[in-house]
Amino acid sequence: MAAVSLRKVEKTYPNGFKAVHGVDLDVRDGEFMVFVGPSGCAKSTLLRMVAGLESISGGELHIGGRIVNDIAPKGRGIAMVFQNYALYPHMTVYDNLAFGLKLAKTSKAELDQRVRHAAKLLEMEHLLTRYPKQLSGGQAQRVAVGRAIVKKPEVFLFDEPLSNLDAKLRAAMRVRLTELHRSLRDAGQPATTIYVTHDQTEAMTMGERICVLKAGVIQQVDTPTALYDRPANAFVASFIGSPEMNIVNAELRDGAVELGGVRLPLPAQRFKPTANGGVQFGLRPEH
C-alpha cells in the first residue's frame, strides 16, 4: 500500500505546449481516486506521468514516500490497465496472467498461486484455458485487470478501461471493479487506485474521492457528494450532474440573489460572505 503525492507537477512538450500546470495532489493509502474531466483536460497525461510513461517537466512525484521522477515504470510498484486490453493472442488466459511473473523469474509455485488467486477474485477460473479470441469484451477486461492483480502492485492505474464496452456491461463492470477494490482491502491486500474516465457518472459511482480537471488544472478534489452539493466553481457545477446544472446570471444584494424580479435569501451557514454585484446562480434540474 502506498500514497501518491504530486508536488507542483508540470508537463511541457517540446513544441512549448503546456499540458499540466503545477498540479498538487495527495492520493491516500488504499484510496480509490478518480480523475475526471472533458477530452483534452490532461487526465490521461497525468496518469501516464504517474506510471512513468510520460516524463515530468517540473515538480516532484512521490510514491510510497519515494521521489520517483527518474525511476523506470517497473521500479515504481505500479500496475496499469489500458483502454486497449493488449492481451497476447497466441497465449491462453493463464499464460497472459503469468507472463509478467515469468519475466520476473517468479517461482512456479508462487506464479501458479498468484494466477489462480486472481482468477478466483475475478470469477474467471473457468476461462484459464481459453484464448483471447474466445473471450467476450467483459471477459477480456477481467483478464487485463487480473494481469495487474498478479503483480501485487502498491498502486493500480486504470486508463478508461471500460470505454470499449456497451452501456449494460460497463455498469456491471463498474460494480465489479469497486467490489474488487473493497475485497482486496478486506483481504489485507489494499492497493491505492487511480482511475481515469471522461464519464462523470462513472466517476460519481466509483470514486471515494474525485479529482476534476480542466485544461491541465485541478478544479476541485472531493467526495462525490461534496462535488455535487458544494461545487467549487461554475465548471465543476455544470460538469458534475446529469442533466447538468442550469447556470444563469443574477445580482447579489444584501445577502440575497435577485433573479427575474424574485429575491432569494442565501442561508449564511452555507455561503461565504460576498460583495454585492453580479453572480452566477445555479439550479439543479431535479430541484
N, C-alpha and C positions, 0 to 999 in steps of 0.2 A: 504494500500500500504506500502511495506517495502523493504528496501535494504537488501541484504545478503552479508556479508563480511566474508571471511576466512582469518585467520592470522596464517601463519606457521602451517597449519593443517597437521597432520600426522596420519597414521593408521598402526599399527604393530600388527600382530596376535600372539597368544600365542606360536606358533612354531618358532617365530623370523622373519617370512617373513614380509617385509615392503612393503605395497601396495601403500601407498600415502606418497609422500616426500615433506614436507614443502610447501604446496600449499598456495599461496597468491592470492586472487581473490576478486574483488568487482563487485557484480551484482546490477545494479542501480534500483531505484524505478520504478516499472512498466515495466521493460525491459524484452524482450524475449531473454534469453540466452540459447544457445545450447552447451552441452558437446558432443564432437565427438572424436572418436579415434578407433583403432582396438580392437578386443577382448583382454581382459586382461589388458587394459590401466587404469583401476580403475575408469572409468566414472560413472558406476552404484554404486560402493562403495562410491564415493564422494557424489552422490545424496542421498544415504541411510544415510550417516553421517549428511547431512543437515536435513533429515527427522527425525532423532533420532532413526533409526532402526539399526544403527551401532554406536558403541562407538567411541569416538575420543581419540586417544592415546597421542596427543600433539597439542598445539596451541589453538586458540580460534575461535569459530563460533558465529557471531553476526547476529541476525535477527531483523530488526526494531530498531537497536541500543542497543539491549539486548544481553548479553552473554548467550547462550542457551545450552552450552555443557552438563549440567546436568539436563536440563528440558526435561520432557517426551514429546513424539510426540504431544499429544493432547494439550499441552500448548505452542506450537511453532507457532501457527497461520498458519499452512500449510495444504494442501490437496494433496494427491498423487494418481496418476493414474498408475496402473501397466500394465505390458505386458499381464498378465492374468487378465481379467476384474473383476473376483471374484464377480459375481452377485449371489444373493441368488435365487436358482432355484424355491423355493416354494412361492416367492413373486412376485407381479406384478411390472412393471416398476415404477409405482407411489410409491409403498411401498419400493422398492430398493432405490429410490431417498430420501425418507423420513426417512429411518431407522436411520441414524446418528442424524438427528434432533430430532427424538423421544427419543433417548438415552440422548440427551442434554436437554430434557424436554422443548423443544420449544413449544410455544402456538400453538393450532390447526390452528388458522387464519394465523399466520406468516408462519407456516410449509407449509400450502397449497399455500400461495402466493409465497414462495421461489421455491417450486417444479414446479408450473405452469410457473413461470418466466424462470426457467432453461429449461423447456421443450419447451417454445416458442423460446428461444435463439437458441436451437439446432434443431428446426423444428421437434420435435418428440411428439407433443401434441396428435397425433393420436395413439401413442404407449403406452400410460399410463396404459391401462388395460391389456396389453399383459404380458406374462411370458417370461423369458429369452430364453426358448427353441423355442419360436415363433419368435425370432429375427435373423436377418442376422448378420454377423460379424461387419459390419459398424454400424448397429443399436445398437448392444451391446456395441460397443466402445463409442458411443454417450451417452449411459446411464452411463457408467463409468465416463465420463467427467462431465456429469450432476450431478452425486453424489458429485463430487468435487466442482462444482459451488455453490450448495445449501449451502455449509458450509461458503461461503463468506470469503475465506482464504486471508491472506496477501500474501501468496506465493503458486503458483501451482508448483507441481513437477511431471514430466512425465518420466517414465522409459520405453523407447521403446514401446509406446502404439500402434504403427501401424504395428509392425513386424509380427503379425499373419494374416494380410490382404493381398489380392492379389495386384499386382502392380497397376492396374487401380484404385482400391478402396483406396489404400494408397495415390495415387496422389490427389484424391478428398478430402480425409480427411486432408491432409496437408494444402490444401487451407482452409478448414472449420475451422481448429484449429487456423490458423493465423488470419482469419477473426473474429473469436470469441474473440481473444485477443484484436483486434482493437475495436470491438463493445463494449466490457466491458470497455475499456479505454474511448471511446466516451460517454458512458453512465454514466461516473463518478464513475465507479467501477473498476479501474485498479488494476491488481494484477501482481506482479513480477512472471515471469515464468522461470523455469529451465527445459530444455528438453534434455533427453539423447537419443542418437542414434549412431549406428555404420555406418550409411549410410551418406556419405558426400554430396550426392545430396539433401537429406532431410535437412541436416544442412544448406546448402547454400541457400535453398529456403525458410526456415522458420525463421532462426535466425536473430535478429537485430545485435547481436554480437555472435561470436563463440569462444569457448574455446577448443583448440586442445590439446589432452592429449596423452602421450606415457609413458607406464610403471610407471604410478603414478606421472608423472612430467608434468607440463604445458609447452607446446612448444610455443604457441602463443595465444593471445586473441585479436581479432579484428573483424571488419566488414567482411562480405563475400567478398566484392570487394577487400579489402586490403589483405586478406589472399591469394586470387588468384593472385593479381598483385604484392604483396610485401611479399612473404613468408619469415619467419624469419630464416628458415634453410632448409636443403635438405629433412628432413622428412615431414615437412608441404608442401613443394613444390610438393612432389610426392604423398602425401595423398590427397590433395585438387586438384580436377580437374579430369575429365573423358573424354577421356583416360588420364592416368596420365602423368605427365611431363617426358620427356626424360632427364636424367642427365648423363653427361659424364665428364671424367677428362680432364682438359685443363691446359694451362700455362698462367699466367698473367704477361705481360711485358709492363712496361711504360704506364699504363692506358689502355691497350688493351688485349683482350683474343686471344691467338693463339691456333687454333684448326685445325689439319689436313692441315697445310700449309696456312690456312686462318687467317687473322688478323682482329678482330672485335673491334673497339674502343668503350669504355664504356662512356656514357654521364655522365659527372661529377656531374650533378644535381640529378642523380638517384642512384648513387653508392657512398658508403663511400670509402675514400682512403684506399687501401690495399697494403701490401708489395708484391713485386714480388714473384712468385713461383707458386706451384700447386694449382689449384682451381677446384671446381665442377661447371660446366656450364650447365644450364637447358634450355630446349626449349619446349614450349607448342606445342603439335601436330598440333593445328589449325593455328600456326604461321609458 
